[in-house]
Structures are given as structure tokens and as C-alpha cells.
Amino acid sequence: MNTDYKTIFLAARTAAAELSVTDDRKIGQFLQRMADEIGKHTAEILKANAEDLAKMSPENPMYDRLKLSEQRLAGIAADMKNVAALPSPVGKILSETVRPNGMKIRKVSVPFGVVGIIYEARPNVSFDVFSLCIKSGNACVLKGGSDAFASNSAIVSLIRSTLAACGLNENTVTLMPAGRESTAALLEAAGDIDLVIPRGSKGLIDFVRKNALVPVIETGAGICHTYFDKDGDLGKGAAIITNAKTRRVSVCNALDCLIIHKDRLFDLPDLCSGVKDADVTIFADEAAYAALEENYPPELLKHADESSFGTEFLDYKMAVKTVDSLEEALAHIAAYSSRHSEAIVTENPETAEIFLKKVDAACVYANVSTAFTDGGQFGFGAEIGISTQKLHARGPMALPELNTYKYIITGNGQIRSGV
């Protein structure tokens, strides 16, 4: 296939330059209209999505991520309207100083320019990423998984036609062709693509990090723990564990491992009552297995091995680890966490404070479900992903994280003296 990727990237660069001088009010009006167009074209999008779903087994953990519905599309449209109403991050004066010679230096937020997104079978990402990118002044180049190609094609086609109808450059969003060749072209487009963000499994993120010549921000992989402390409240713990594990098992903020203090093993059957009702398979260490053996369906209770820990299940599966102390819980999290989202359930404020300070993760919770790690839930309108790294962005990435900054220096003829 002789696709001219250079031309594709240059067209995106041109669109980004046009966005830099486009009034934010016009962008907001466009996003409001775009949200309405989603409602008008729901049937077309769902038809394309059905083509993708027909090629995947419903037993595949990715099936739920791939699936769109009227309800999910309505939620996407609502998120887009929320983004439209948010203040633009572009052009904010982050700092301002005047030097002794009268030279004024301002640090001002600016878009990255062209942002590449590589993601798996999640067509909702196409809408979310686009809305955040255009609102933050960036053009985006999308490389979705082949499993969702029909869905993404329908979505991007609708976005591009609406851009054109509103007098905006349709190359503000581009969907790359299916196949590995286009992935390589995107990752190697140093100078044409300013930033690449992978969103998906650990395997995808590792591949992008190892092969990209373009700067990368890592997002997506979530190996999430909840520690039920010896001073934990049983009612809160049961609700949090059930919600974190079963709300949506295919998302990155879902619970993968319950850590329980040995003094509360007698409460483990009650803590797991909600996940039992959802037919969650538990991989339990010896102490936890003994506590559950007479109180959990035998076909759903397995002995844990080393592979049970540090696994992002993306399924109705969960590991259980017994610890003797808070220190042991912290050590287990440090060894197996992906530094995404970690939680503690405790009524002891000192224990909670130690946990919140010592756990190294993008989002750390006390007596709250990890399911809240989400840009919408944080009040950001939507998210481009959950960053698990520490450079530039961490946690839910939304509008501010899609800007960098530059220094603007003004004066009145100053020149530098000396050697």
C-alpha cells in the first residue's frame, strides 16, 4: 500500500495552524453541533459498530469496550457538550516577570500542535479524543484498532463532514488506515507528529514506548488494588469492592486485587458478597481461600499463584491477597501496581494518611471506589486517557494536559552586553 503519510501529516499540521487562530467561541459552537449530530446519526454509527461486533466473540473481554449503544452515544454527546462549555486552556499566562532591563517575559500555554493517538477496540475514544484535542487547539491523528475500524470510520466520517459544514478544516481529525504499516508511520513521524499517546493494554503501551521516535505519554494500563484495613468499615468496604470490580470490568480503573488484613478474614465472605452475585472468579491465597471455601461458589474459587498478582484482568476475575500489616500491603502494591489507581478502606485517619502519602500512583483513594478515576468524574468534561507516568501529565488527562507552553519576550530594543 503506497499511502502518502507525509501528506496526511502535513494536512494535519495545516489544520492545527488554522486552529491556532480560530476563536474559541466558534470551536464551542461546533462541538455543540457535533454533539447534536451524534444523536441524529446514532443509527448509522450503531450499524457500523454491529459490523465490528459481529467479528468478535461476546466472551472476549474487549467486547464490552467495543460495544456502542444508544445510551453510550448519548453519554458521549453529553460529554462533548460539557467539553464545549469548559474554558479553553490556550493562551493562559502561567507566569509573568519583568527583568531589570525592562524586558517582559511571559510563560503562556499553547497547544502541542498535532497529537497522535493509538488505541485498541474502543470507538468511544475517537469522539472523546477529538473533542478534547480541538478544544485545546490541537489537530489529532487517530490509529484505532482493526477490531473497531468500521465504527471508527463512521465516527470520523461524521466528524469530518460536520467540520466542513461549520467552515473548519476537516483535517483537524484524521483516521489512519488499518494495518501495521500506518502504525509504524505514525510512530516514526518525528517532526510531523508532536506527541503520541497510546491508550490500551500494557502490551500496546510497551510496544509504542519501544518503537516510537515521537515523544510518548503513557496511558491506560491499570492494575488496581483496594486494601481493606483492620479498621475498615464492612459496609463501606463491601460497596466499594463490588463497585470497583463489577461496574465495568473492561475498564482500566476496575479492581484487580483485593488486599485484606489478616484480622478481618472473617469478614471476607461478606466483603465478597457483591462480586459473588456478579459471578466473579476469585484467585485467593491460602488464608483467603480458607476463609471463602465454605462461603463462595466452588466453581468460582481458585487457588492463586504468582500470575494472579500484577494482572489486569479486564474480566469478571479478581485476586485476593492476605497481609499481616499496612506495611505488607504497601509492599505488595509497590511490587505489583501499574501506578494507576489504588485505594484503602479504613476508619483510622492515621492509617489512611500513611497510605495516601506512601502509595506511588496517579490516583490514591481513601474510602472511595477506584471507579472514579475518570476525566468526567473529576469534572474535566472527558479524558484523553489516564497517564501513569510522571513527566508532564499524571492521572486523567484533559484540556490543560493537551497544552505545553512557550515564553513570549517583549521589550523596547534591549540588547545583551558582555561576552
Disulfide bonds with the S-S distance in Angstrom:
none
